[in-house]
Amino acid sequence: MNSSSLQRVLIVDDNDLMRTLLRTILRSKRYEVIGEARNGVAALELVERLRPDIICLDILMPEIGGLEALQTIRATHPEIVVVMITGSPSVDNVREAIQGGASGFIIKPFNAGKVLNTVSRAWQSARRLTTPDESG
């Protein structure tokens, strides 16, 4: 009976405009944006405090970058779905993020359809992996 509950999303990007754009897109489709951070340090603090369902995580940020933050998040909270965001999708970055446990990729510049499709697919994929038996 969780059909009315919204997925709780944390947005992490050092660019104010990107955070605003992501927040607007996600809220338009009934995601609950519960927090925002502009670097990996703040992101890790918010993860502990807010326990989001989904994190939209930029790769290139000051202090702690997205790939390093991803490693910490996956080690401490493997149940959280992480979708990486990048303006420079190098093969190395993509490979490292996938190996690190990222559930999806959003490439900048993005549009609403791409963001919503990627986040939705990542969430559905994670739900299938963590809840194979829905009778429990």
N, CA, C and O atoms as CSV, one atom per row, in Angstrom:
chain,resi,resn,atom,element,x,y,z
A,1,MET,N,N,0.824,-1.202,0.000
A,1,MET,CA,C,0.000,0.000,0.000
A,1,MET,C,C,0.863,1.258,0.000
A,1,MET,O,O,0.452,2.293,0.525
A,2,ASN,N,N,2.046,1.174,-0.581
A,2,ASN,CA,C,2.928,2.323,-0.627
A,2,ASN,C,C,2.751,3.152,-1.891
A,2,ASN,O,O,3.608,3.976,-2.211
A,3,SER,N,N,1.662,2.950,-2.609
A,3,SER,CA,C,1.497,3.624,-3.883
A,3,SER,C,C,1.421,5.138,-3.735
A,3,SER,O,O,1.711,5.863,-4.686
A,4,SER,N,N,1.035,5.630,-2.557
A,4,SER,CA,C,0.928,7.073,-2.384
A,4,SER,C,C,2.239,7.703,-1.928
A,4,SER,O,O,2.380,8.925,-1.965
A,5,SER,N,N,3.198,6.888,-1.497
A,5,SER,CA,C,4.447,7.470,-1.013
A,5,SER,C,C,5.343,7.842,-2.180
A,5,SER,O,O,5.455,7.104,-3.159
A,6,LEU,N,N,5.973,8.987,-2.062
A,6,LEU,CA,C,6.846,9.482,-3.113
A,6,LEU,C,C,8.275,9.034,-2.849
A,6,LEU,O,O,8.677,8.870,-1.697
A,7,GLN,N,N,9.041,8.838,-3.917
A,7,GLN,CA,C,10.452,8.555,-3.751
A,7,GLN,C,C,11.130,9.848,-3.305
A,7,GLN,O,O,10.901,10.915,-3.876
A,8,ARG,N,N,11.962,9.735,-2.282
A,8,ARG,CA,C,12.630,10.884,-1.688
A,8,ARG,C,C,13.995,11.039,-2.353
A,8,ARG,O,O,14.810,10.117,-2.343
A,9,VAL,N,N,14.236,12.231,-2.937
A,9,VAL,CA,C,15.423,12.456,-3.758
A,9,VAL,C,C,16.331,13.522,-3.144
A,9,VAL,O,O,15.869,14.560,-2.669
A,10,LEU,N,N,17.638,13.237,-3.168
A,10,LEU,CA,C,18.666,14.208,-2.803
A,10,LEU,C,C,19.382,14.607,-4.092
A,10,LEU,O,O,19.818,13.749,-4.859
A,11,ILE,N,N,19.500,15.912,-4.322
A,11,ILE,CA,C,20.179,16.432,-5.520
A,11,ILE,C,C,21.539,16.978,-5.106
A,11,ILE,O,O,21.634,17.802,-4.197
A,12,VAL,N,N,22.598,16.509,-5.782
A,12,VAL,CA,C,23.953,16.955,-5.462
A,12,VAL,C,C,24.630,17.443,-6.741
A,12,VAL,O,O,24.944,16.657,-7.635
A,13,ASP,N,N,24.847,18.763,-6.806
A,13,ASP,CA,C,25.513,19.370,-7.958
A,13,ASP,C,C,26.067,20.711,-7.510
A,13,ASP,O,O,25.392,21.447,-6.790
A,14,ASP,N,N,27.286,21.044,-7.923
A,14,ASP,CA,C,27.879,22.312,-7.503
A,14,ASP,C,C,27.329,23.506,-8.272
A,14,ASP,O,O,27.641,24.650,-7.941
A,15,ASN,N,N,26.514,23.255,-9.294
A,15,ASN,CA,C,25.944,24.324,-10.101
A,15,ASN,C,C,24.514,24.623,-9.627
A,15,ASN,O,O,23.644,23.754,-9.683
A,16,ASP,N,N,24.285,25.839,-9.168
A,16,ASP,CA,C,22.966,26.231,-8.648
A,16,ASP,C,C,21.864,26.041,-9.685
A,16,ASP,O,O,20.778,25.558,-9.362
A,17,LEU,N,N,22.145,26.421,-10.933
A,17,LEU,CA,C,21.145,26.309,-11.990
A,17,LEU,C,C,20.768,24.847,-12.233
A,17,LEU,O,O,19.593,24.534,-12.424
A,18,MET,N,N,21.759,23.954,-12.228
A,18,MET,CA,C,21.483,22.523,-12.435
A,18,MET,C,C,20.605,21.972,-11.308
A,18,MET,O,O,19.675,21.206,-11.560
A,19,ARG,N,N,20.902,22.360,-10.072
A,19,ARG,CA,C,20.079,21.893,-8.951
A,19,ARG,C,C,18.646,22.393,-9.078
A,19,ARG,O,O,17.695,21.644,-8.849
A,20,THR,N,N,18.498,23.660,-9.445
A,20,THR,CA,C,17.156,24.223,-9.608
A,20,THR,C,C,16.402,23.501,-10.715
A,20,THR,O,O,15.229,23.165,-10.558
A,21,LEU,N,N,17.077,23.266,-11.833
A,21,LEU,CA,C,16.452,22.585,-12.961
A,21,LEU,C,C,16.045,21.156,-12.582
A,21,LEU,O,O,14.927,20.730,-12.874
A,22,LEU,N,N,16.940,20.428,-11.942
A,22,LEU,CA,C,16.615,19.063,-11.518
A,22,LEU,C,C,15.454,19.056,-10.522
A,22,LEU,O,O,14.557,18.219,-10.621
A,23,ARG,N,N,15.470,19.975,-9.574
A,23,ARG,CA,C,14.397,20.050,-8.581
A,23,ARG,C,C,13.047,20.267,-9.270
A,23,ARG,O,O,12.064,19.599,-8.951
A,24,THR,N,N,13.013,21.202,-10.212
A,24,THR,CA,C,11.766,21.501,-10.931
A,24,THR,C,C,11.277,20.289,-11.721
A,24,THR,O,O,10.090,19.964,-11.694
A,25,ILE,N,N,12.190,19.625,-12.422
A,25,ILE,CA,C,11.831,18.449,-13.227
A,25,ILE,C,C,11.302,17.331,-12.334
A,25,ILE,O,O,10.250,16.757,-12.614
A,26,LEU,N,N,12.022,17.024,-11.271
A,26,LEU,CA,C,11.632,15.901,-10.407
A,26,LEU,C,C,10.319,16.173,-9.685
A,26,LEU,O,O,9.479,15.280,-9.575
A,27,ARG,N,N,10.133,17.381,-9.197
A,27,ARG,CA,C,8.880,17.708,-8.505
A,27,ARG,C,C,7.691,17.661,-9.458
A,27,ARG,O,O,6.565,17.408,-9.030
A,28,SER,N,N,7.929,17.903,-10.746
A,28,SER,CA,C,6.821,17.877,-11.711
A,28,SER,C,C,6.234,16.480,-11.835
A,28,SER,O,O,5.084,16.329,-12.247
A,29,LYS,N,N,7.001,15.463,-11.487
A,29,LYS,CA,C,6.526,14.079,-11.583
A,29,LYS,C,C,6.400,13.426,-10.223
A,29,LYS,O,O,6.537,12.209,-10.095
A,30,ARG,N,N,6.144,14.218,-9.228
A,30,ARG,CA,C,5.791,13.714,-7.908
A,30,ARG,C,C,6.925,13.007,-7.170
A,30,ARG,O,O,6.683,12.142,-6.328
A,31,TYR,N,N,8.150,13.377,-7.488
A,31,TYR,CA,C,9.252,12.965,-6.628
A,31,TYR,C,C,9.329,14.003,-5.519
A,31,TYR,O,O,9.006,15.170,-5.739
A,32,GLU,N,N,9.748,13.594,-4.343
A,32,GLU,CA,C,9.907,14.524,-3.235
A,32,GLU,C,C,11.382,14.867,-3.092
A,32,GLU,O,O,12.177,14.024,-2.676
A,33,VAL,N,N,11.756,16.095,-3.430
A,33,VAL,CA,C,13.138,16.532,-3.281
A,33,VAL,C,C,13.326,16.942,-1.821
A,33,VAL,O,O,12.798,17.962,-1.378
A,34,ILE,N,N,14.084,16.135,-1.086
A,34,ILE,CA,C,14.202,16.346,0.362
A,34,ILE,C,C,15.466,17.106,0.757
A,34,ILE,O,O,15.620,17.497,1.914
A,35,GLY,N,N,16.367,17.315,-0.197
A,35,GLY,CA,C,17.574,18.061,0.129
A,35,GLY,C,C,18.433,18.299,-1.095
A,35,GLY,O,O,18.275,17.653,-2.131
A,36,GLU,N,N,19.357,19.254,-0.946
A,36,GLU,CA,C,20.286,19.581,-2.018
A,36,GLU,C,C,21.647,19.874,-1.415
A,36,GLU,O,O,21.749,20.423,-0.317
A,37,ALA,N,N,22.694,19.503,-2.145
A,37,ALA,CA,C,24.053,19.780,-1.701
A,37,ALA,C,C,24.869,20.237,-2.906
A,37,ALA,O,O,24.565,19.900,-4.050
A,38,ARG,N,N,25.919,21.017,-2.617
A,38,ARG,CA,C,26.756,21.514,-3.710
A,38,ARG,C,C,28.120,20.850,-3.763
A,38,ARG,O,O,28.944,21.211,-4.602
A,39,ASN,N,N,28.381,19.875,-2.876
A,39,ASN,CA,C,29.628,19.116,-2.948
A,39,ASN,C,C,29.448,17.785,-2.235
A,39,ASN,O,O,28.444,17.552,-1.562
A,40,GLY,N,N,30.445,16.915,-2.396
A,40,GLY,CA,C,30.353,15.569,-1.832
A,40,GLY,C,C,30.348,15.528,-0.316
A,40,GLY,O,O,29.723,14.648,0.275
A,41,VAL,N,N,31.039,16.472,0.328
A,41,VAL,CA,C,31.061,16.508,1.789
A,41,VAL,C,C,29.648,16.747,2.326
A,41,VAL,O,O,29.160,16.005,3.179
A,42,ALA,N,N,29.007,17.788,1.814
A,42,ALA,CA,C,27.639,18.094,2.244
A,42,ALA,C,C,26.693,16.952,1.876
A,42,ALA,O,O,25.769,16.641,2.628
A,43,ALA,N,N,26.921,16.335,0.728
A,43,ALA,CA,C,26.065,15.225,0.287
A,43,ALA,C,C,26.114,14.073,1.289
A,43,ALA,O,O,25.074,13.528,1.659
A,44,LEU,N,N,27.313,13.703,1.726
A,44,LEU,CA,C,27.447,12.582,2.656
A,44,LEU,C,C,26.784,12.890,3.994
A,44,LEU,O,O,26.207,12.002,4.622
A,45,GLU,N,N,26.866,14.146,4.433
A,45,GLU,CA,C,26.185,14.543,5.664
A,45,GLU,C,C,24.669,14.415,5.506
A,45,GLU,O,O,23.984,13.907,6.394
A,46,LEU,N,N,24.156,14.881,4.365
A,46,LEU,CA,C,22.712,14.820,4.135
A,46,LEU,C,C,22.217,13.387,3.973
A,46,LEU,O,O,21.110,13.064,4.403
A,47,VAL,N,N,23.016,12.535,3.364
A,47,VAL,CA,C,22.627,11.127,3.218
A,47,VAL,C,C,22.384,10.521,4.597
A,47,VAL,O,O,21.390,9.825,4.803
A,48,GLU,N,N,23.282,10.780,5.536
A,48,GLU,CA,C,23.138,10.233,6.877
A,48,GLU,C,C,21.907,10.793,7.595
A,48,GLU,O,O,21.209,10.073,8.310
A,49,ARG,N,N,21.658,12.076,7.394
A,49,ARG,CA,C,20.569,12.724,8.114
A,49,ARG,C,C,19.206,12.446,7.484
A,49,ARG,O,O,18.225,12.228,8.195
A,50,LEU,N,N,19.141,12.452,6.144
A,50,LEU,CA,C,17.846,12.402,5.447
A,50,LEU,C,C,17.470,11.022,4.929
A,50,LEU,O,O,16.287,10.739,4.738
A,51,ARG,N,N,18.458,10.154,4.698
A,51,ARG,CA,C,18.222,8.812,4.158
A,51,ARG,C,C,17.324,8.825,2.913
A,51,ARG,O,O,16.219,8.283,2.938
A,52,PRO,N,N,17.797,9.441,1.834
A,52,PRO,CA,C,16.982,9.501,0.605
A,52,PRO,C,C,16.842,8.116,-0.038
A,52,PRO,O,O,17.618,7.202,0.240
A,53,ASP,N,N,15.830,7.989,-0.905
A,53,ASP,CA,C,15.663,6.776,-1.706
A,53,ASP,C,C,16.567,6.824,-2.936
A,53,ASP,O,O,17.113,5.809,-3.370
A,54,ILE,N,N,16.711,8.037,-3.488
A,54,ILE,CA,C,17.436,8.244,-4.744
A,54,ILE,C,C,18.355,9.454,-4.572
A,54,ILE,O,O,17.978,10.444,-3.945
A,55,ILE,N,N,19.565,9.366,-5.134
A,55,ILE,CA,C,20.471,10.509,-5.158
A,55,ILE,C,C,20.844,10.792,-6.607
A,55,ILE,O,O,21.287,9.897,-7.327
A,56,CYS,N,N,20.663,12.042,-7.033
A,56,CYS,CA,C,21.178,12.508,-8.319
A,56,CYS,C,C,22.504,13.182,-7.997
A,56,CYS,O,O,22.531,14.232,-7.354
A,57,LEU,N,N,23.615,12.575,-8.448
A,57,LEU,CA,C,24.952,12.931,-7.988
A,57,LEU,C,C,25.855,13.352,-9.137
A,57,LEU,O,O,26.163,12.551,-10.020
A,58,ASP,N,N,26.276,14.609,-9.122
A,58,ASP,CA,C,27.195,15.120,-10.134
A,58,ASP,C,C,28.574,14.484,-9.940
A,58,ASP,O,O,28.981,14.223,-8.808
A,59,ILE,N,N,29.286,14.238,-11.029
A,59,ILE,CA,C,30.601,13.612,-10.929
A,59,ILE,C,C,31.677,14.628,-10.534
A,59,ILE,O,O,32.475,14.365,-9.635
A,60,LEU,N,N,31.703,15.786,-11.200
A,60,LEU,CA,C,32.766,16.762,-10.964
A,60,LEU,C,C,32.289,17.841,-9.993
A,60,LEU,O,O,31.470,18.691,-10.343
A,61,MET,N,N,32.817,17.790,-8.762
A,61,MET,CA,C,32.452,18.760,-7.732
A,61,MET,C,C,33.668,19.056,-6.867
A,61,MET,O,O,34.615,18.270,-6.833
A,62,PRO,N,N,33.646,20.203,-6.159
A,62,PRO,CA,C,34.748,20.511,-5.250
A,62,PRO,C,C,34.716,19.635,-3.995
A,62,PRO,O,O,33.710,19.000,-3.680
A,63,GLU,N,N,35.842,19.624,-3.298
A,63,GLU,CA,C,36.044,18.899,-2.036
A,63,GLU,C,C,36.026,17.392,-2.242
A,63,GLU,O,O,37.089,16.783,-2.357
A,64,ILE,N,N,34.847,16.769,-2.293
A,64,ILE,CA,C,34.742,15.350,-2.617
A,64,ILE,C,C,33.924,15.234,-3.896
A,64,ILE,O,O,32.786,15.702,-3.944
A,65,GLY,N,N,34.480,14.623,-4.921
A,65,GLY,CA,C,33.784,14.470,-6.183
A,65,GLY,C,C,32.727,13.376,-6.115
A,65,GLY,O,O,32.650,12.630,-5.139
A,66,GLY,N,N,31.930,13.293,-7.145
A,66,GLY,CA,C,30.832,12.346,-7.183
A,66,GLY,C,C,31.252,10.885,-7.138
A,66,GLY,O,O,30.581,10.071,-6.502
A,67,LEU,N,N,32.346,10.539,-7.799
A,67,LEU,CA,C,32.773,9.134,-7.808
A,67,LEU,C,C,33.237,8.691,-6.427
A,67,LEU,O,O,32.969,7.567,-6.003
A,68,GLU,N,N,33.934,9.580,-5.732
A,68,GLU,CA,C,34.371,9.252,-4.370
A,68,GLU,C,C,33.168,9.175,-3.424
A,68,GLU,O,O,33.085,8.274,-2.590
A,69,ALA,N,N,32.246,10.119,-3.559
A,69,ALA,CA,C,31.035,10.100,-2.735
A,69,ALA,C,C,30.223,8.838,-3.008
A,69,ALA,O,O,29.658,8.247,-2.088
A,70,LEU,N,N,30.163,8.425,-4.281
A,70,LEU,CA,C,29.435,7.211,-4.657
A,70,LEU,C,C,29.982,6.002,-3.896
A,70,LEU,O,O,29.210,5.192,-3.383
A,71,GLN,N,N,31.302,5.878,-3.821
A,71,GLN,CA,C,31.909,4.745,-3.108
A,71,GLN,C,C,31.462,4.707,-1.653
A,71,GLN,O,O,31.114,3.648,-1.131
A,72,THR,N,N,31.473,5.863,-1.005
A,72,THR,CA,C,31.079,5.931,0.405
A,72,THR,C,C,29.599,5.604,0.571
A,72,THR,O,O,29.220,4.856,1.472
A,73,ILE,N,N,28.773,6.162,-0.294
A,73,ILE,CA,C,27.317,5.930,-0.208
A,73,ILE,C,C,27.009,4.446,-0.410
A,73,ILE,O,O,26.235,3.863,0.349
A,74,ARG,N,N,27.611,3.840,-1.425
A,74,ARG,CA,C,27.338,2.421,-1.698
A,74,ARG,C,C,27.826,1.526,-0.553
A,74,ARG,O,O,27.209,0.503,-0.257
A,75,ALA,N,N,28.928,1.911,0.086
A,75,ALA,CA,C,29.469,1.108,1.187
A,75,ALA,C,C,28.582,1.193,2.426
A,75,ALA,O,O,28.414,0.206,3.142
A,76,THR,N,N,28.017,2.368,2.676
A,76,THR,CA,C,27.240,2.558,3.903
A,76,THR,C,C,25.738,2.390,3.708
A,76,THR,O,O,25.023,2.022,4.640
A,77,HIS,N,N,25.263,2.660,2.496
A,77,HIS,CA,C,23.824,2.578,2.212
A,77,HIS,C,C,23.576,1.959,0.836
A,77,HIS,O,O,23.169,2.659,-0.091
A,78,PRO,N,N,23.815,0.657,0.697
A,78,PRO,CA,C,23.668,0.028,-0.626
A,78,PRO,C,C,22.241,0.056,-1.160
A,78,PRO,O,O,22.027,-0.168,-2.352
A,79,GLU,N,N,21.272,0.325,-0.309
A,79,GLU,CA,C,19.875,0.362,-0.749
A,79,GLU,C,C,19.517,1.649,-1.494
A,79,GLU,O,O,18.488,1.700,-2.167
A,80,ILE,N,N,20.348,2.691,-1.386
A,80,ILE,CA,C,20.056,3.965,-2.034
A,80,ILE,C,C,20.390,3.875,-3.523
A,80,ILE,O,O,21.466,3.408,-3.898
A,81,VAL,N,N,19.471,4.319,-4.356
A,81,VAL,CA,C,19.667,4.346,-5.806
A,81,VAL,C,C,20.427,5.623,-6.156
A,81,VAL,O,O,19.996,6.721,-5.804
A,82,VAL,N,N,21.558,5.480,-6.850
A,82,VAL,CA,C,22.372,6.636,-7.219
A,82,VAL,C,C,22.408,6.772,-8.735
A,82,VAL,O,O,22.801,5.849,-9.448
A,83,VAL,N,N,21.989,7.947,-9.214
A,83,VAL,CA,C,22.045,8.278,-10.635
A,83,VAL,C,C,23.104,9.368,-10.795
A,83,VAL,O,O,22.990,10.444,-10.207
A,84,MET,N,N,24.123,9.085,-11.584
A,84,MET,CA,C,25.212,10.032,-11.785
A,84,MET,C,C,24.831,11.063,-12.837
A,84,MET,O,O,24.083,10.773,-13.771
A,85,ILE,N,N,25.365,12.286,-12.668
A,85,ILE,CA,C,25.140,13.379,-13.606
A,85,ILE,C,C,26.503,13.884,-14.047
A,85,ILE,O,O,27.394,14.073,-13.218
A,86,THR,N,N,26.672,14.103,-15.340
A,86,THR,CA,C,27.960,14.611,-15.814
A,86,THR,C,C,27.809,15.397,-17.109
A,86,THR,O,O,26.945,15.113,-17.939
A,87,GLY,N,N,28.669,16.384,-17.252
A,87,GLY,CA,C,28.751,17.130,-18.500
A,87,GLY,C,C,29.869,16.614,-19.373
A,87,GLY,O,O,29.988,17.006,-20.534
A,88,SER,N,N,30.696,15.731,-18.821
A,88,SER,CA,C,31.808,15.162,-19.589
A,88,SER,C,C,31.850,13.653,-19.372
A,88,SER,O,O,32.605,13.152,-18.539
A,89,PRO,N,N,31.024,12.938,-20.136
A,89,PRO,CA,C,30.895,11.483,-19.939
A,89,PRO,C,C,32.042,10.691,-20.558
A,89,PRO,O,O,31.863,10.021,-21.575
A,90,SER,N,N,33.220,10.771,-19.941
A,90,SER,CA,C,34.354,10.001,-20.455
A,90,SER,C,C,34.114,8.515,-20.190
A,90,SER,O,O,33.379,8.146,-19.275
A,91,VAL,N,N,34.732,7.689,-20.988
A,91,VAL,CA,C,34.605,6.241,-20.825
A,91,VAL,C,C,35.057,5.832,-19.427
A,91,VAL,O,O,34.435,4.978,-18.796
A,92,ASP,N,N,36.148,6.445,-18.940
A,92,ASP,CA,C,36.658,6.108,-17.612
A,92,ASP,C,C,35.655,6.468,-16.513
A,92,ASP,O,O,35.418,5.679,-15.599
A,93,ASN,N,N,35.071,7.661,-16.608
A,93,ASN,CA,C,34.078,8.072,-15.610
A,93,ASN,C,C,32.877,7.141,-15.602
A,93,ASN,O,O,32.413,6.725,-14.540
A,94,VAL,N,N,32.377,6.817,-16.782
A,94,VAL,CA,C,31.214,5.941,-16.877
A,94,VAL,C,C,31.548,4.572,-16.309
A,94,VAL,O,O,30.779,4.022,-15.520
A,95,ARG,N,N,32.677,4.023,-16.701
A,95,ARG,CA,C,33.090,2.697,-16.220
A,95,ARG,C,C,33.242,2.699,-14.698
A,95,ARG,O,O,32.756,1.792,-14.022
A,96,GLU,N,N,33.913,3.713,-14.164
A,96,GLU,CA,C,34.141,3.773,-12.720
A,96,GLU,C,C,32.815,3.912,-11.960
A,96,GLU,O,O,32.638,3.307,-10.902
A,97,ALA,N,N,31.902,4.697,-12.494
A,97,ALA,CA,C,30.608,4.880,-11.827
A,97,ALA,C,C,29.781,3.600,-11.852
A,97,ALA,O,O,29.163,3.242,-10.849
A,98,ILE,N,N,29.763,2.912,-12.984
A,98,ILE,CA,C,29.001,1.667,-13.086
A,98,ILE,C,C,29.609,0.616,-12.157
A,98,ILE,O,O,28.885,-0.071,-11.437
A,99,GLN,N,N,30.936,0.493,-12.173
A,99,GLN,CA,C,31.600,-0.454,-11.283
A,99,GLN,C,C,31.374,-0.087,-9.826
A,99,GLN,O,O,31.347,-0.956,-8.955
A,100,GLY,N,N,31.211,1.222,-9.563
A,100,GLY,CA,C,30.996,1.695,-8.208
A,100,GLY,C,C,29.568,1.541,-7.722
A,100,GLY,O,O,29.275,1.785,-6.551
A,101,GLY,N,N,28.671,1.133,-8.625
A,101,GLY,CA,C,27.301,0.873,-8.208
A,101,GLY,C,C,26.270,1.886,-8.641
A,101,GLY,O,O,25.138,1.850,-8.160
A,102,ALA,N,N,26.626,2.791,-9.536
A,102,ALA,CA,C,25.632,3.751,-10.028
A,102,ALA,C,C,24.543,3.013,-10.807
A,102,ALA,O,O,24.821,2.048,-11.520
A,103,SER,N,N,23.314,3.476,-10.662
A,103,SER,CA,C,22.177,2.820,-11.313
A,103,SER,C,C,21.790,3.457,-12.638
A,103,SER,O,O,20.974,2.904,-13.377
A,104,GLY,N,N,22.369,4.617,-12.946
A,104,GLY,CA,C,22.025,5.284,-14.189
A,104,GLY,C,C,22.904,6.503,-14.410
A,104,GLY,O,O,23.672,6.902,-13.534
A,105,PHE,N,N,22.777,7.094,-15.609
A,105,PHE,CA,C,23.557,8.253,-15.996
A,105,PHE,C,C,22.677,9.298,-16.651
A,105,PHE,O,O,21.847,8.973,-17.500
A,106,ILE,N,N,22.852,10.548,-16.261
A,106,ILE,CA,C,22.210,11.676,-16.923
A,106,ILE,C,C,23.342,12.548,-17.464
A,106,ILE,O,O,24.216,12.985,-16.715
A,107,ILE,N,N,23.312,12.794,-18.770
A,107,ILE,CA,C,24.352,13.594,-19.417
A,107,ILE,C,C,23.850,15.026,-19.586
A,107,ILE,O,O,22.748,15.253,-20.084
A,108,LYS,N,N,24.683,16.002,-19.160
A,108,LYS,CA,C,24.361,17.421,-19.373
A,108,LYS,C,C,24.767,17.795,-20.779
A,108,LYS,O,O,25.776,17.280,-21.260
A,109,PRO,N,N,24.050,18.653,-21.462
A,109,PRO,CA,C,22.764,19.211,-21.038
A,109,PRO,C,C,21.663,18.162,-21.162
A,109,PRO,O,O,21.697,17.322,-22.061
A,110,PHE,N,N,20.705,18.212,-20.273
A,110,PHE,CA,C,19.631,17.226,-20.270
A,110,PHE,C,C,18.281,17.912,-20.424
A,110,PHE,O,O,18.161,19.130,-20.290
A,111,ASN,N,N,17.267,17.096,-20.709
A,111,ASN,CA,C,15.907,17.621,-20.746
A,111,ASN,C,C,15.060,16.840,-19.748
A,111,ASN,O,O,15.501,15.827,-19.205
A,112,ALA,N,N,13.858,17.309,-19.516
A,112,ALA,CA,C,12.997,16.703,-18.498
A,112,ALA,C,C,12.741,15.230,-18.784
A,112,ALA,O,O,12.788,14.407,-17.870
A,113,GLY,N,N,12.471,14.888,-20.035
A,113,GLY,CA,C,12.174,13.508,-20.393
A,113,GLY,C,C,13.330,12.580,-20.068
A,113,GLY,O,O,13.126,11.487,-19.540
A,114,LYS,N,N,14.537,13.011,-20.382
A,114,LYS,CA,C,15.728,12.193,-20.128
A,114,LYS,C,C,15.923,11.978,-18.628
A,114,LYS,O,O,16.191,10.860,-18.188
A,115,VAL,N,N,15.788,13.044,-17.847
A,115,VAL,CA,C,15.961,12.940,-16.392
A,115,VAL,C,C,14.926,11.989,-15.801
A,115,VAL,O,O,15.277,11.072,-15.058
A,116,LEU,N,N,13.663,12.202,-16.125
A,116,LEU,CA,C,12.591,11.397,-15.542
A,116,LEU,C,C,12.687,9.940,-15.972
A,116,LEU,O,O,12.458,9.036,-15.169
A,117,ASN,N,N,13.026,9.711,-17.239
A,117,ASN,CA,C,13.166,8.349,-17.735
A,117,ASN,C,C,14.317,7.626,-17.028
A,117,ASN,O,O,14.163,6.479,-16.607
A,118,THR,N,N,15.451,8.285,-16.898
A,118,THR,CA,C,16.623,7.665,-16.271
A,118,THR,C,C,16.371,7.370,-14.798
A,118,THR,O,O,16.681,6.278,-14.321
A,119,VAL,N,N,15.811,8.337,-14.076
A,119,VAL,CA,C,15.544,8.142,-12.646
A,119,VAL,C,C,14.504,7.040,-12.445
A,119,VAL,O,O,14.649,6.202,-11.555
A,120,SER,N,N,13.466,7.041,-13.263
A,120,SER,CA,C,12.418,6.023,-13.150
A,120,SER,C,C,12.974,4.631,-13.433
A,120,SER,O,O,12.685,3.686,-12.698
A,121,ARG,N,N,13.765,4.499,-14.490
A,121,ARG,CA,C,14.355,3.196,-14.829
A,121,ARG,C,C,15.296,2.715,-13.739
A,121,ARG,O,O,15.292,1.533,-13.395
A,122,ALA,N,N,16.105,3.620,-13.189
A,122,ALA,CA,C,17.033,3.243,-12.127
A,122,ALA,C,C,16.261,2.769,-10.895
A,122,ALA,O,O,16.640,1.784,-10.262
A,123,TRP,N,N,15.185,3.467,-10.558
A,123,TRP,CA,C,14.367,3.098,-9.394
A,123,TRP,C,C,13.703,1.741,-9.614
A,123,TRP,O,O,13.738,0.881,-8.734
A,124,GLN,N,N,13.101,1.549,-10.778
A,124,GLN,CA,C,12.427,0.281,-11.068
A,124,GLN,C,C,13.419,-0.873,-11.072
A,124,GLN,O,O,13.118,-1.952,-10.563
A,125,SER,N,N,14.585,-0.657,-11.635
A,125,SER,CA,C,15.612,-1.697,-11.685
A,125,SER,C,C,16.068,-2.058,-10.272
A,125,SER,O,O,16.223,-3.237,-9.955
A,126,ALA,N,N,16.280,-1.073,-9.439
A,126,ALA,CA,C,16.711,-1.326,-8.059
A,126,ALA,C,C,15.624,-2.044,-7.268
A,126,ALA,O,O,15.929,-2.904,-6.442
A,127,ARG,N,N,14.384,-1.709,-7.505
A,127,ARG,CA,C,13.276,-2.355,-6.791
A,127,ARG,C,C,13.201,-3.833,-7.171
A,127,ARG,O,O,12.931,-4.683,-6.322
A,128,ARG,N,N,13.440,-4.136,-8.449
A,128,ARG,CA,C,13.418,-5.536,-8.883
A,128,ARG,C,C,14.540,-6.323,-8.236
A,128,ARG,O,O,14.366,-7.490,-7.886
A,129,LEU,N,N,15.706,-5.680,-8.074
A,129,LEU,CA,C,16.846,-6.367,-7.480
A,129,LEU,C,C,16.674,-6.591,-5.984
A,129,LEU,O,O,17.111,-7.616,-5.461
A,130,THR,N,N,16.051,-5.655,-5.294
A,130,THR,CA,C,15.968,-5.752,-3.833
A,130,THR,C,C,14.676,-6.399,-3.341
A,130,THR,O,O,14.597,-6.810,-2.184
A,131,THR,N,N,13.664,-6.497,-4.203
A,131,THR,CA,C,12.387,-7.086,-3.769
A,131,THR,C,C,11.911,-8.141,-4.773
A,131,THR,O,O,10.869,-7.960,-5.404
A,132,PRO,N,N,12.656,-9.231,-4.930
A,132,PRO,CA,C,12.233,-10.254,-5.898
A,132,PRO,C,C,10.954,-10.959,-5.470
A,132,PRO,O,O,10.206,-11.458,-6.311
A,133,ASP,N,N,10.698,-11.002,-4.160
A,133,ASP,CA,C,9.481,-11.659,-3.662
A,133,ASP,C,C,8.584,-10.595,-3.046
A,133,ASP,O,O,8.843,-10.127,-1.937
A,134,GLU,N,N,7.538,-10.213,-3.757
A,134,GLU,CA,C,6.690,-9.128,-3.286
A,134,GLU,C,C,5.635,-9.593,-2.286
A,134,GLU,O,O,4.832,-8.782,-1.824
A,135,SER,N,N,5.620,-10.876,-1.945
A,135,SER,CA,C,4.628,-11.345,-0.992
A,135,SER,C,C,5.030,-11.034,0.452
A,135,SER,O,O,4.195,-11.103,1.354
A,136,GLY,N,N,6.316,-10.688,0.678
A,136,GLY,CA,C,6.825,-10.441,2.015
A,136,GLY,C,C,6.599,-9.052,2.432
A,136,GLY,O,O,6.972,-8.672,3.542
